[in-house]
Amino acid sequence: MLFFAGFLCCNSSFASNNPPPPIPPPPPGLPIDGGLVVLMFASVILGFYKIYNLKKASR
């Protein structure tokens, strides 16, 4: 009986360790705001163009 109690208590010492988690992929090399300034200028120019056309059409 003592043998079985010792076997049950020490069973976890024979278990193998879990493998390490996989390495996460590297982040993309492009910056998030790569074309943000160009997009802002384009939207301002398009906005002025649309307003100009609306005002010209209402005359």
N, C-alpha and C positions, 0 to 999 in steps of 0.2 A: 504494500500500500504506500509506503514512504517513497518507493521508486517512482510510482505513477505520479505522486504529488510533485516530486522534484522534476519529473519529465514535463509536466504541464506548466510549471513555473518557469522553466528554462527554455521553453520552446521558442520564445521570441528572440532569444539570443542566436538561434540558428537561422533566422530568417534573413534573406538578402535585402540589401538597401534598394530603394526605388532609384531608377535612373534619373539623372538631372533633367530638368525641363528643357525643351528645345530652345535654341537661341532664336529670339524674335528677328524678323527680317529687318534689314536696315531701312531707315526712312528714305523717301524719294529725294533725289538730288536737286529738285527744283524748288525755289522758294515759293511760298504761298502768294506773295504779292508781286510776282514777276511782271505782269502787265497791268497792274492796277492803275498806275498813273496814266497810261495810254488809254485805258478804258474810261477813266474819269474825264479826260479831255475830249474823247470822242462823244461821250454822253452829253457834255455841255454844248459842244458844237451842234450835235443833232437836236438838242432842245432849242437852241437859238434858231436853227433852221426851221423847225416845226412852228415856232411862234411867229417867225417872220412870214411863213407861208399862210398861216391862219389870219394874220392881220392884213396881208395883201389880198386875200380872197374875200374878206369882209368889206372891202372898200367899194 
